Amino acid sequence: MNATVKKELYVAVHGQTARFRIVKYIVIAAIGWAVHSYYGWEGVWWALGVGLVLALAMHFFFRYMTNGWQDDWGLYKSVFKK
């Protein structure tokens, strides 16, 4: 596998704590339920699409600011030993 892909997969698995992931998915489910209540399934799919675009933008922004996940920046602490 390419070294960059390995690094990205490592960050995806180790970049967030289990507690953070649980809370994150509870919040996403609650937002999905609220959107479904007001706008139906079309609104849910629209919100998921917007969320995907925002998540990708945030990912690449953090990747840029941390020099490819090597440096600490803001609340992010590098998962790689220097």
C-alpha positions as CSV (number, residue, x, y, z in Angstrom):
1,M,0.0,0.0,0.0
2,N,1.1,3.5,-0.6
3,A,2.6,5.2,2.5
4,T,0.2,8.2,2.2
5,V,-2.8,5.8,2.2
6,K,-1.4,4.0,5.2
7,K,-1.0,7.2,7.1
8,E,-4.5,8.4,6.3
9,L,-6.0,5.1,7.4
10,Y,-4.0,5.2,10.6
11,V,-5.3,8.8,11.4
12,A,-8.8,7.7,10.6
13,V,-8.6,4.8,13.1
14,H,-6.6,6.5,15.8
15,G,-7.4,10.2,15.4
16,Q,-10.6,10.2,17.6
17,T,-11.4,8.5,20.9
18,A,-14.2,6.0,21.2
19,R,-16.1,8.4,23.4
20,F,-15.9,11.2,20.9
21,R,-17.0,8.9,18.1
22,I,-20.1,7.7,20.1
23,V,-21.1,11.2,20.9
24,K,-20.5,12.3,17.3
25,Y,-22.8,9.6,15.9
26,I,-25.5,10.3,18.5
27,V,-25.5,14.0,17.5
28,I,-25.5,13.1,13.8
29,A,-28.5,10.7,14.4
30,A,-30.4,13.4,16.3
31,I,-29.8,15.9,13.6
32,G,-30.9,13.4,11.0
33,W,-34.1,12.7,13.0
34,A,-34.8,16.4,13.3
35,V,-34.3,17.0,9.6
36,H,-36.5,14.0,8.7
37,S,-39.2,15.4,11.0
38,Y,-39.3,18.7,9.1
39,Y,-38.2,17.9,5.6
40,G,-38.5,14.1,5.1
41,W,-36.0,11.8,3.4
42,E,-35.1,14.3,0.7
43,G,-34.0,16.7,3.4
44,V,-32.0,14.0,5.1
45,W,-30.1,13.1,1.9
46,W,-29.5,16.8,1.3
47,A,-28.1,17.3,4.8
48,L,-25.9,14.2,4.5
49,G,-24.5,15.6,1.2
50,V,-23.8,18.9,2.8
51,G,-22.2,17.2,5.8
52,L,-20.0,15.1,3.5
53,V,-18.7,18.2,1.7
54,L,-18.1,20.0,5.0
55,A,-16.3,16.9,6.5
56,L,-14.0,16.6,3.5
57,A,-13.2,20.4,3.6
58,M,-12.4,20.1,7.3
59,H,-10.3,17.0,6.7
60,F,-8.1,18.7,4.1
61,F,-7.9,21.9,6.1
62,F,-6.6,20.0,9.1
63,R,-4.3,18.0,7.0
64,Y,-2.8,21.2,5.5
65,M,-2.5,22.9,8.9
66,T,-0.8,19.9,10.5
67,N,1.6,19.4,7.7
68,G,0.2,16.0,6.7
69,W,-0.7,15.0,10.3
70,Q,2.9,15.5,11.5
71,D,2.5,18.6,13.6
72,D,0.2,19.7,16.5
73,W,-2.3,22.4,15.6
74,G,-5.2,23.7,17.7
75,L,-6.8,20.8,19.6
76,Y,-5.2,18.3,17.3
77,K,-2.2,16.4,18.8
78,S,-0.2,14.4,16.3
79,V,-0.7,10.6,16.6
80,F,2.7,10.0,15.1
81,K,5.9,10.0,17.2
82,K,8.4,12.6,16.2
